[in-house]
Amino acid sequence: MGALELFLPEATILLGAIVAFLLSVVGVRYRITWMCSMVMAALAGVTTAMHLGAHGQPFFPGIYTVDALSQLLKLGIVGGLFMTLLASGKLGSVRSNVRVDVPIYLMVSALGMMMLVSATELLTLYVSLELSAYGLYILAALHTMRRQGGEAAAKYILFGAASSAVTLYGISLVYGGTGSTYLSAIAATSSPLELVGLVLALAGVLFKLAVFPFHAWAPDTYEGSPHQSATFIGTASKVAAVGVLARLIFLALPNKDELATVLLILCIASMTVGNLAAIVQRDIKRLLAYSTVAHAGYILIGLLCFSKLGVAAALFYVLIYVPIAFGPFLVVCVLGADGSNPTRASLAGLYHRSPLLALTLMVGIFGLAGIPPTAGFAGKWFLFTAAIEGQHFWLVVIAAVNVTISIYYYLSIIKDAYLTPSDDDSAIRLSPASAVAACMSIAMVLVAGFYPRPLWELAEQAAKVLAGG
Amino acid sequence: MTIHMWLLFALALFCMGLYATLVRRNLIAILIGIELMLNAASINFMAFNKFVASDPVVGQIIVLFIIGLAAAEVAIALSIVLAVYREHANIDVSDLEELKG
């Protein structure tokens, strides 16, 4: 296949960003920019799906690799972008004069994420990491409530810039320890300096994934940023982070026991801190932020096994996490269409006000809690199977306790939406795009739950790239 | 100078930057700390490039990229700091406490 053909999904998103930028310069209405962006994102989705089995190196041999792993993750990223755009029809939480800029930053950031999962050279990896982050920093600052928006963005960029600086210092040590910046050459050598560098280099990625102790920004940023920004940060960016995390930790395969211990501690701390902190939250976005921290911990279970099964389970989990987490975020986008942040109390009577929205919330929350027949159950099943195969029995016990804790607050959200009566019985009108997004999220979560095999096989193929055999 | 001198110098710079990021309460001071950490990484790259690496241009190219990326990052960070200043009339981190659970 030609270079352009392999690069087609990224090229489509890049073109979409340029088109959105030109439209914003010309000064057309937001609705038109929005529709054009959705068309481009849909096109990118189709090209990614068509190139799912592609492999090769479109340009600069060794630097940019298209393989089963990168293509599967790109599908998740483009899916997250498309669904976020579907929910962006009315940007009530974004200041009206900058609404037209939102699709540009969404697309540039998605482009960075797509390049990130294909990067197989340290400089490319770092540049893509930064490219994907810059758009998100700006997206976090656009809230109508300027005070909160500025605070959210300031915390996000300070944590982000500091952790990416630590990453860069780590990368410099890896370069010094191995004398090369190509991941293939680094994987072939092993030195103490390289291991120290790799652990430092993980900082930036763990920050993106919001793993404890790099999670402090997440609740504040989710709460203070526009709902759509939080949706994108909470879905697509996790996919990219897991992809690059998997690539990086497999560089340390000769020293995997040391790295696995570090990841094990972070994993247990993330699950426990995330779930315990989520219980007391009233603001839905804050609650979702802490639930993201907990889910980052679950994903680490798969990665720290250093096995094909474990990586496949982590990839499967993060891919289904996109539609699962999107459901509750969509409810936030619709309920907070006036720019306010929905709380637990504002969910009351949701079942009577909009049955479809309540169903979206229920399927999404059941997915997060891992209740069958949603995809969340299948994902947790695979993760725990991989952990048991990797002799991590205690980890599975701790994770199971955490899942039980999380079911408490997840189900109390369902109770608010379905059983708590409310004074306000006015029906919520869903826009067609939001209704489509809601149906897509429900369908994906249920189909992947009843019939996980196709996605699991794709995840296994992708895992073969790293773990072999 | 030997490579150890350069690496120790970079390490000291990195620790100073990390210290500033963690303890300073002023947003600009934190940004300066982050810049120090980036510069420490750059010095590391140049030192490894001179004394260790087989291909002597890689480190230099990376440093050029770091300079560009750091400038872009600071541009975004300063604009956000300015937005914070307009609302709060100061840039002290302790004042950023409206978002709480």
Interface residues (C-beta under 8 A of the other chain):
Chain A: L123 Y126 V127 E130 Y134 Y137 I138 A141 R146 R147 Q148 G149 G150 E151 A152 A153 A154 K155 I157 L158 A161 A162 S164 A165 V166 L168 Y169 I171 S172 L173 Y175 G176 G179 S180 T181 P219 D220 E223 G224 A277 V280 Q281 R282 D283 R286
Chain B: L7 A10 F14 G17 L18 T21 L27 I30 L31 G33 I34 M37 L38 A40 A41 S42 N44 F45 A47 F48 V52 A53 S54 V58 G59 I61 I62 F65 I66 L69 A72 E73 I76 A77 I80 V81 A83 V84 R86 E87 H88 L96 E98 L99 G101
